[in-house]
Amino acid sequence: MNRLNAVRTFFIWLGFATVLVLQPAGAQEPSPASEQLKNLLDEVWDAELVADPLLATDAGDARGQDRLPDDSVAAIESRAAQRADFLERLQAIDREALDQSGRVDWEVLRKRLQGQLDQIRFSAHLIPITNREGFHISFPELPRTMNPKTQQDFQNYNARLADFGRYADQQMTLMRLGMEQGRTLPAVVLREVQDQIAPHVVAEPADSMLFTPYTKPRPSGISEAVWQQLKQSAKQAIADSVVPGYQRFLEFMTDSYVPACRGSIAARALPGGQAYYANRVRWYTTLDDVTPEEVHQIGLNEVQRIRKEMEAVRESVKFEGDLDAFLQFLRTDPQFYATTPEQLLRHVAYILKAADGKLPEFFGKLPRTPYGIREVPAYVAPQTTSAYYWPPSADGKRAGFYYVNTYNLSARPLYQLESLSMHEAVPGHHLQLALQTEMTDLHPIRRYSDFTAFIEGWALYCEWLGKEMGFYSDPYQEFGRLSMEAWRACRLVVDTGIHHLGWTRQQAIAFMTENTALSRHNIIAEVDRYIAWPGQALGYKMGELKIRELRRTAEQRLGSDFDVRAFHDQVLAVGSIPLPLLEQRIEAWMEGEES
């Protein structure tokens, strides 16, 4: 995944604040192991801020604000060697000598470093883009990520515009190396890549999305003369760096890369691909002992269970026809679709306001940071999903945002909006991620942790939690929830089917068509996503299953003493962590409640 990505690993967008924690009088001195771990965490974090100036931007660190990351081959190799050294030093620290919090820090850092090294070991960095993500898609978000206010901010912003050509060339160098080694994306997922690049090849710099900061009123702290100089500098950088960089990338993709892309769609077709996919399964589920075969079977079982519940809803609305006919009815009947983007967004806003009022009944701790609603940008809307979430900065200067896709309204059914909103906003991503940004007592390595199985598992759990919150009272909304759940269960089947079992693209499309109410447009977009991003889609359902399992266990063991607010607070109290650590945490909480 590329650093400038809007699905850039989640916490690259978060802010960072340092906190001095005073040790109470008489408290025990930290153990040597604790001191070693803290020093190593600080060193790793500092190295990441230096290596990634964009991370430093959101972390409030002043270094590198006038440049983009160095993704040259030499720089990547140097970072890999440094991380290998960090991992060796971490493993030399006695984990058993740490307290409970320290052991979590140790394990999170181990997984982080090992995951970064695995990416290099399997040469995944030679495929730095997908059909939905990459520097070319996320760079236009720079005005929002930097949000320049002062003269220095604008100078830094302009310097980054001027640095884009170099950065784009480095990505193309990596991709050329991938071509030489047979490590490319499947050609089928790049059918519309030119449409993602061409909008940024503009004749007039002022027409570029990157000129947006200068279309706003002049900040009061900047004189008119200086403002005009800054605007001219930005236009020059766009004309000399941004537009030529996108032009070179467009020509490279059209003339060189796409023609060289592989016809196969499975990760196992890559050099060392079978081992790579098994590694991706473990990484995205955070489970070290799970196999692709086991994940595939779990998915089949879940699809069968959900399908029975779908049948029950079909019968409850007295639909005459089988489930396949009912799915087709839901995909095509105009009553289930908005006719304007504004109508769709109004539905979303109403749902979320109702959800906000329910949160105190289910959570003891809520975030201070608000969230808003935005439309998915037009230049990426045709290739991306129905919605996604953009986290806030911890300094409170940027809210979280729920992005809703209003492209092709006939593919955005209203009956799925409740579950979609539970997932992307509250109590899903915004509640969890905003709380994590505010955990200033955690080391930044922990605040920036981004384990898919936890983050997406929580959001999918929240779709189910919506039933308890009073949503899905309409049977079509309940069917929409089930279809969304089936969609995630199908991911377990389809992702492993494609990358491990050798399924064709058409097999995957047919399976999802048979078992979800998703439109054909969405199904194709989803299948192409799984093809381009092996393993990532597995984290959602595997994480949700674990959280629901932990809740069932807590309800059974605690009986009438079970408090759903306390359970949720415990799950969210320490940010994103691997599922085995979450299980240990909830076990310790239950033991405390029982004593």
Sequence and secondary structure as in RCSB ss.txt:
>XXXX:A:sequence
MNRLNAVRTFFIWLGFATVLVLQPAGAQEPSPASEQLKNLLDEVWDAELVADPLLATDAGDARGQDRLPDDSVAA
IESRAAQRADFLERLQAIDREALDQSGRVDWEVLRKRLQGQLDQIRFSAHLIPITNREGFHISFPELPRTMNPKT
QQDFQNYNARLADFGRYADQQMTLMRLGMEQGRTLPAVVLREVQDQIAPHVVAEPADSMLFTPYTKPRPSGISEA
VWQQLKQSAKQAIADSVVPGYQRFLEFMTDSYVPACRGSIAARALPGGQAYYANRVRWYTTLDDVTPEEVHQIGL
NEVQRIRKEMEAVRESVKFEGDLDAFLQFLRTDPQFYATTPEQLLRHVAYILKAADGKLPEFFGKLPRTPYGIRE
VPAYVAPQTTSAYYWPPSADGKRAGFYYVNTYNLSARPLYQLESLSMHEAVPGHHLQLALQTEMTDLHPIRRYSD
FTAFIEGWALYCEWLGKEMGFYSDPYQEFGRLSMEAWRACRLVVDTGIHHLGWTRQQAIAFMTENTALSRHNIIA
EVDRYIAWPGQALGYKMGELKIRELRRTAEQRLGSDFDVRAFHDQVLAVGSIPLPLLEQRIEAWMEGEES
>XXXX:A:secstr
  TT TTS GGGG           TT     HHHHHHHHHHHHHHHHHHHH HHHHHHHT  TTTTS     HHH
HHHHHHHHHHHHHHHHTS GGGS HHHHHHHHHHHHHHHHHHHHHHTTGGG    SS SHHHHGGGHHHHH   S
HHHHHHHHHHHHHHHHHHHHHHHHHHHHHHHT   BGGGGTTHHHHHGGG  SSGGGSGGGGGGGS   TTS HH
HHHHHHHHHHHHIIIIIHHHHHHHHHHIIIIIHHHSBS   GGGSTTHHHHHHHHHHHHH  TT  HHHHHHHHH
HHHHHHHHHHHHHHHHTT SS HHHHHHHHHH GGGB SSHHHHHHHHHHHHHHHHHHHHHH S   S  EEEEE
  TTTGGGS SEEEE   TTSSS EEEEE  SSGGGSBGGGHHHHHHHHTTTTHHHHHHHHHT TTS HHHHT  
 HHHHHHHHHHHHHHHHHTT   SHHHHHHHHHHHHHHHHHHHHHHHHHTS   HHHHHHHHHHH    HHHHHH
HHHHHHHSTTTTHHHHHHHHHHHHHHHHHHHHHGGG  HHHHHHHHHTT S  HHHHHHHHHHHHHHHH 
